[in-house]
């Protein structure tokens, strides 16, 4: 599975560190939101059974985060927990 999270730039690194401390692989990209506000996009690839753990961590540390969860049919390389 894959989780994508959009948060303010200053909160992205902190949230990524928290997720990484729990063993999740996180990739961060920079993007622009409404009115050119700078956002961080976090991409997390994980096993389906770990989705509740990851989303709970995200919501606890950033209740305003925009979160999407998708199923992955095929994945090559990278880090998955």
N, C-alpha and C positions, 0 to 999 in steps of 0.2 A: 504494500500500500504506500501511498504518498500523501504527506500533509504539506500544504503550503500555508504560510503565515505572513500576513502583512502587518508591520508595526512601525511606529516612528523610528527614525534612524538611531536616536540615542538609546532606545530600548532593545534594538535588534541584537547587538553584541552581547548584552547582558543575558537575554533570553537564550541565545545560542549557547553561551557558556553553561547555563543551567541545564539545558538539554544534553549537552555533551558530557557534563559531569555524570549524568544518568545513563551514559552509554549510547546515546543516539548520535548518528552522523548528521551533521547540519551543514548545508551550503547556504551562504548569504550572497544576495545580489542587491544592488542599489537601484531604486526606481523612483519615479515621480508620481505623486498623487495629485489630488485636486488642488488647484491654485499653486502648482509647482512645489508642493511640500515634498521633502525628501523622505522616502520610506525605505525600510529594509524588507526584502522578501526572503523568507527562510524556507528552504526546501529540505524535508526530512523523509527519507525512505525507510520504511520499517515493516515488520511483520504485522499482519492485521490484528493479532491479539494484543499488540502493544499500543494500538491507537488510543484506548481509554487512558492509559498511563500518560502518554505524551500530551493529549489534549487537556488533561487535568492540570499538568504542570504549566502548560501555556496559559490556561485560564486563571490559575492561581497567581501567576506572576505578571500577567498582562490581560486583565479582563476586557480591555478594549480591542484586543487583537482580532483581526479578520482571519478566519480559519476555513480552509477547504480541505476535504479528504477525498482522495481518489484511489480507485483500484488500478494496479499495474498489471498488465497482461504478461509483459516480458521485461526483464531488466538484465543488463550486462555490466559487469564491473562495479566499482563503487563499494560502499560500506553499508551494510544493512544489519540492524539489530532486531 
